[in-house]
Amino acid sequence: MQISTSQNALTAVRSLYTANTAAAKAAERISTGFRINSASDDPAGLGVANKLKIQVGSFSKVVDNLSQGAGIVQVVDDSLSQMVDALTSMRVAAVASEGTLSTANRAMYQTQIDEYLDALDSVSNNAVWDGESLMGSASTKTIQSGINSGDTTTLNLEKITVSSLLLTGLSVASESAATTTVGLLDDAIDTVTAYQSYIGAMENVMVIQSNVATNNITNYSSAYGHIMNADLAQETANLASAQIQQDAATAMLAQSNTMNKDLVAYLLQSVAS
């Protein structure tokens, strides 16, 4: 029989330490809401979770990029719609000028056309994004539409002005001049509507890409949550179980100490007698 070393007490201490560790871990997970609070909790799981977190952040930036790209094409699309309306009105005036008209009437139509030409340049000048003209000159925009290098979408912007549409100096001063003007306006309308079709297609492409990125954010966020988030119901049960074990281990440690004390007292009494 050993008095200096109590196996029962050591077992109770070990059980108490285990229960304290389990209770602390459960309390930490409940308070933070995370199952993994340090790399030691789940080394492999943390590595996967970090990759998922990076993916979520990257796709969020892709959505921002595509939102800006969509904003650019919407500005251009709205401007082109206004131009088509102006060009249509100009063509109506030019067609009306092809008939036999008085000088005063021709002058009236010419004034209308001149005003519409000014309106076209005004629309072009006001098609601006972040201080940069979108229609004053041809340019190319490269939009990062994916999370990997090279995952880009190229947006080709055309120069759309009165001069680029070859409409400078339109005249309806005579019937033949009006006929020429009608032809030039038809060409301009074809150019603008073709470009408008391209811009509309690019807007649809960016919407699709943005939807894909948004869906990926949802899926990766869900996967990240499954790995990182604590099951609060389970952790609450774990905490309650650990607390019961703490109480039991503490009681057994006290009981063990009492048993040793009583035993020593009994032995000493036996020796004394």
C-alpha angles and dihedrals in degrees: 000000000000125000101173091057119044112193092190092054092048091050090050091049091051091049091048091051091050091048092048091051092049092047092049092049093049092047091049092051092047093049096046099033090226128114091202114051098155136018091256091064092068116344096185093042092050091053092053092044092052091053091050091049090053090050092051092050092047094050090048089058090047089056089052091050093049091046089057091046090050089050090055095051092045091055090050092044093052091047092050091050090055090049093052090052091050093046091049091053090047091052091051089053092047093050090050088053093057090077128076105286138167119253090250093054092048089051090052092053091045090055090052092051092048090052091050090050089054089048091052092055090045091054090048093048092050095051093101134149121190090343094308124115113240098191105025092084139004114269143159126233120199112203122195098230099166138042097245130075110273095023093125139137119217119216114196112204119198130210107252113180137127090265096046089051089052091239099126113129098008111183137194093176090125139017092257091047089052090051090052090048092053090055093049091048091050089054091048092049090050091050094048096044092048090051090045089055090053092049091049091050091050091051090054090049091053092048090053092047091048091051090051091050092047091051090050090052089054094047096045092044090052092050090048090051093051089055101039107029120090122234096237094195092052093044091050089054090047091051092050091049092048091050090052089050090049091054092046094047092047091050092048091048090053091045091051092051090049092050091052092047092050091046093051091047091051093049092048090049090051092052092048092052 
